[in-house]
Amino acid sequence: MSPSRRELTRERETFFRSLSSRAGRVLPCWVAGVVLIKVEEGDSGEFWRVAMRDRGVVVDRGSEPADATVVLSADLFHDLITGADQLIAALLRNEATVVGEVALLLVFRRFFPSAPGSGDPRDVVGGSRWRERMDETVARSTPAERA
């Protein structure tokens, strides 16, 4: 049985409320911009603005212009926040659309969980050290080098 509309709305709210507490672990230090997510449900839609800067996130509700905008269905968003689907795959299937700075969306997708049972193979062979070295390298680089 699929979740009710009320349950889907509650799951979205929980997901977006959790972003600020997870941002420091998920976001690279160089990211700065606003992603607007439009979750469509029937004839209506919800707008969520996620401002990312300095490894922090501010989330609010509003449809003001953003650096990147993604439009997707409520069912697809549910699949993304549960790890049942992946954003890039949905974009390739034309089930979601993106306008603007795609790089911001690629960073934002880090907030979505991986599929159950999947993982990064680098984690098995010392991947955490690899990630630490990569973060150190990016932190030492200048904005021009990162562009």
Secondary structure, DSSP 8 states (H G I E B T S, - for coil): ----HHHHHHHHHHHHHHHHHHHHHHS-TT-EEEEEEEEEETTEEEEEEEEEETTEEEEE------SEEEEEEHHHHHHHHHTSS-HHHHHHTTSEEEEE-HHHHHHHGGGS---TT---HHHHTTHHHHHHHHHHHHHHS-HHHH-
